[in-house]
Amino acid sequence: MVIKRILTVVLAGFVLVALGAAGPAAARDWAIVVGIDDYIHFEPFDPDRPGGGHFDLQGASNDAKVIAAALRKVGVDLPDSRLLLDRAATVSAFETAWRDVTAQAAPGDRLFVTFAGHGGQEREVSEPFDEKDGLDETLMFADFDPVNPRIGRLTDDQLYTMLQSVPHLQVVWVMDSCHSGGLERNVNARAGGLTRSGGIWDIPIEPLPNELSGGQGENGAPDLPHVTQILATATDDRLVQETAFDGVPHGALSWFFAKAIEGEADMNGDGVITRLEMAAYVGDRVFTHMDQNQQPRFLPRGDPSVMLSLQGEVPPPPAPVPPGLPVRVVGAPPPGLEGGACPGCRLVDVGHAVMFEHVAGGWAVYNGQGDQVTVITGDARPQIERARFLLDLNDAKQPTLPPVTLRPHQSAARQPLGATVGFDFPPPAPDLSFLTLFNVASDGTVQYGLYPPGFREDAPADSGLSLRFSVSPPTGEDQLVVIWCRRPPLNLHALLRAVNGLSVPPMAELQAASADTACQFGRIGLFTEG
């Protein structure tokens, strides 16, 4: 949804217009941050029960905390009274925070509002009847009441009215939530993140006492030039999944936005983050981490204007991450994990990077988003090393170099045997023109020789490369690894030739082998079935 272009605006671009907008030199930055896992009328989270609907979440409160910490580090005014978590995040509390901050803020000030929690839809029962599908989008606060679904929610029409009331402020809404719709691929909900969809509701026709008016709605209403929005996905009918970082549940947009404003999006190290830098950083990280099941959309599109100055306090060192890759086992453990053993990993109930589920004939293997990777009958450790490699590959991306752009010819849905699939590989920068391309198969082995072809060194791929493949067994999840370098990475090619057809090596070995030149790393999944 978009609050009439706003409500699905999700985290990623949250400061795009606000931080880049012109204003008086003394303009202040303010924020309201909301994160709700614990809903008063919803059932508790259960890792063995699919999420969505009437169940609590796991990562929304974490989102609010990391965003709040990042905003405070760069000097945004955010007292605890405007950090609304769990059952304290009622509609009344949000409206009070809104009145408080808008009364204090001066013309030209910037206001950031972030929401992480369930989003829903409701059938329109009163004017304005402005939705083509007859459904208004809603944000569901902690006091949302399924018995009377007019209680505890704000609709996109109501939010539009609120935003119309503050044309003197630059406002950015960050909504890490979703509504109805589905995902590009069918995923195992138990093996993936919860979805932040609260369902579709038939609401009572009679409004509540003192209920906020819905105003004009979208049709015929003027645009809101003082508001920035970023969509969680390319369309508002896609679900937003929760995921995990370091074994802790989060929303991907929230996590990477917080990292971006802590400085990771400052690609040229000049102390400011532009819209282009934010869009490139967050868009690439979310798309990769969520295995193409989520792609944020920035409105307005990125441009070189400055959106954030990194003049805040120096962030403290990060908290130590528990050692080992987070692994989940459902049912009898596979070979290699018997008796609770987990070499190089740690067993968890939530927040896994890879999951093994005992099924007839073996163990189904799932990634952290709930996609089935393969089915194994033997040792689980190659799959653990595969999952570790892919996460380490994400972390190997160089923040000072432009991200790798990958353009699939097909959707992110699973492709059947025999289908022709293709990808475009444009160079991320003119001086990053030497391409290395290999595949990490679903069994964890390396397939080298996709590019350069025939294991030879090749001329620069200045204008990029377009490749097509035919889907053949084994099916499951393949990950194409893309590396663009300034010079031919000869040591890297030698390493890949040595491990071709074997288990994937530690990511540290690839980084060491490519250390003699500047390289940027990327990857894209190909999900197949047959």
Secondary structure, 3 states (H helix, E strand, C coil): CCCCCCCCECHHHCCHHHHHCCCCCCCCEEEEEEECCCCCCCECCCCCCCCCCCECCCCHHHHHHHHHHHHHHCCCECCHHHEEEHHHCCHHHHHHHHHHHHHHCCCCCEEEEEEECCEEEEECCCCCCCCCCCEEEEEECCCCCCCCCCCCEEEHHHHHHHHHCCCCCEEEEEEECCCCCECCCCCCCCCCCCECEEEEECCCCCCCCCCCCCCCCCCCCCCCCCEEEEECCCCCCECCEEEEECCEEEEHHHHHHHHHHHHHCCCCCCCEEEHHHHHHHHHHHHHHHCCCCCCCEEECCCCCCEEEECCCCCCCCCCCCCCCEEEEEECCCCCCCHHHCCCCEEECCCCCCEEEEEECCEEEEEECCCCEEEEECCCCHHHHHHHHHHHHHHHCCCCCCCCCCCEECCCCCCEECCCEEEEEECCCECCECEEEEEEECCCCEEEEEEECHHHCCCCCCCCCEEEEEECCCCCCEEEEEEEEECCCCHHHHHHHHHHECCECCCHHHHHHHCCCCCEEEEEEEEEEEC
